[in-house]
Amino acid sequence: MLNVTEEQKKMFYTSGYSNNYILTFSEIGLVLDNEKLHSETPVIKESICDGEDFALGGCIASSMEFEVSEILADELTGLEFQCQIEVKDDDNKVAQNVPMGIFRVDQAQQIDDKDYKKVIAYDRMYDISADVIDWYNKYFAAGARHTVKQTRESLLTHLGIPFVNQALVNDSVLIEKTVEVATLPGTDVLRYLCVINAGFGRMNRNGEFEVIYLQGQGVFPEDQGGEERNLYPEDTPGKEILYPEDQFEYLGISTEDTVCPEYRSCKYEEYMVLPITALSITSSQDDVGVTVGEDLSNPYVIAANIFLYGKSSEDLQEIGRNILEKIKSITYRPNTTQLNGLPYLEVGDVFALEKKNDSVESYIFSRTLSGIQALMDTFDAKGNKIRSNEVTANEEIIQLKGKTLVLNKTVDKLSAEMTDLGNNTSSKFEQTADRIAAEVTRAKEEEGELSGRIDVAAGQVVLKADANGKIVAVELTADPKDGTEFKVEADNISLTAEQAINLIAGGTLNLSSKEIKIESENFSVDEKGNIQASSLTMDGGSISLGENFEVTENGEVTAKSINIEGGNVNLETTYTGENLIHLQNITYDAENLSGFKGEVKFFGEGAPDRKLSGAVGDYYLDLSTGLIYVLVNSHGVARWNKYSDISTNDIVWSDIDINTDGGFSAAQYHLQVLNVDDGSGNLVKQTFKDGSSITYSADQITFHKTFWETRMGVPRERSIEASIYMDVGESDENLEPTPKLVIDCPVQVARLITEEDV
């Protein structure tokens, strides 16, 4: 109920006042009033509970409809407007302004060829129905948990909806992600949160979201059994006001002494809706769930609330007690009541209607306010005397995170399904006259979906295990005609036994816990593990024989050393320029490597890759800089750390390559340490790679030399190259070509030393 005085209330049910609707479209500077609105066409509909029985949650959008002239040029669709009713006295002075809400135009249709439009608008609750699955997945990502209050305010902020800062009964409860769905309407999420707090979500007259509670039993007068029933508040001197007027509105019949709002008609049930006696939290109609309260004569069932599953029984009991405390005293008479419009009343308010021979005490679950000068209200509240507590298909369609047990028994089938989505596990059992099946599944993000299944039929047993589509199956069959069969389908098969197992199928396979012996015509494995085979082919996969020999699935061989005696070596490649043979030898003086006295196990150009595996204490030599690295254990993680600084010229390595492009090449390199200006006039040590190489191709030999030097601390690379090749010289006397050796650089020939020189 709006905060208005008794005098302001009377303006709507006494003479001498007129009403004027004021609709303000701030975005376009438009104001609509009675002069443009068609007489008596405005209709405002509000509701917090529109079902056949009392139900928590609310979050139902309010609407306003009206017809208006003289605005054909104005585009109203999508615009917000503030609605209020202005009350004027006989002197045409404004006595009060009653806010009716903030609405957004959804439709503005021109009526035929006439000069007016019919407008349909909704309050901001309509916007909350947007899909919020992206917000939901992000807000609860990585197992995040938030309180009910934080979640409610985060969602409203995400949707751009202003809200009232409230502290509700279960606002401190921590909730988390519990469903995996493609879409999730924001209205559903808000409704779940309102149910947890035993309230109803609505947009107030200022356009802000708020959660309201229903006032419980105690605001209504009790039947004292006599003819004297005038127990409602009145202004008669000496009579006590038994019930506070700000909690309910009294409707009745005005007298000479008392003026009150009068009803026009009232249709109501003979019974009062009985108070809630217990609370049950379940996931479906067949789920046992958790129950609060011992009297189960009229329970309230909360089903399919995505934020209540996965919680312990103790948590649900505490949440349930808080909810039950808020709703256990709610009782009312179902009715539909018409009366003169009272704009200051809101959905969720209480009214008490006194008839001559009876009384109706109820809540305003839904209301329709129509007209302008002839304002008329219609209040509606439905409900059964005892709750039916039916769970609809829509409430059960979402798979929830919780523990459920569902039994289904018919003359054709018996089934039982148990689910614990808190641990992402479920099991199912089905039995018919000719088949028994049992299945257990588990699904977690890090492992995907796992399942195991057993099917038993007459003469057949099938076992299956499935890991993300990778299936292993064992099938046992027994048929009088075809005999028996044992069939296994798996990526890997491992058999172990304490006693030997003999499988005879044209050969011998002996398996025991201590030895393996396989006998076949072209393949055998003895008890020591030695293999003899006429040929061994592996299509995919790899072979690893200890740490010194490995063959990958691509055919690449890695070995510490290979010794071939006799036979042939045939190397083929389909890649032009790829090395068929690469030989490398590295020598270094360990004594001159910064005092290093260990043994280098790994070499390479540049710092070691962090993925390079080895044993703690192994050393790595960077051929580009001469730096030594050592593998250390850092808090359980293997890490390469620098061991020595640059200090040597004694690292020498040689490369020999035979390939299909350049022919044969040989090179020898060594590191040279030079003093280089660091840019600030200081000399620092820096390593450079000097070396010589010779390359032999089909028609020439090429010599190449690279070396570094410094001038004034500036390094400079120098290189020289020379080639020798054979050409056709001048023909001899027989006109035959003669060879000519061509050298493309000057040649210096050392003079031979003879005995005469000695």
Order of alpha helices (4+ residues) and beta strands (2+ residues): alpha-beta-beta-beta-beta-beta-beta-beta-beta-alpha-beta-alpha-beta-alpha-beta-beta-beta-beta-beta-beta-beta-alpha-beta-beta-beta-beta-beta-alpha-beta-beta-beta-beta-beta-beta-beta-beta-beta-beta-beta-beta-beta-beta-beta-beta-beta-beta-beta-beta-beta-beta-beta-beta-beta-beta-beta
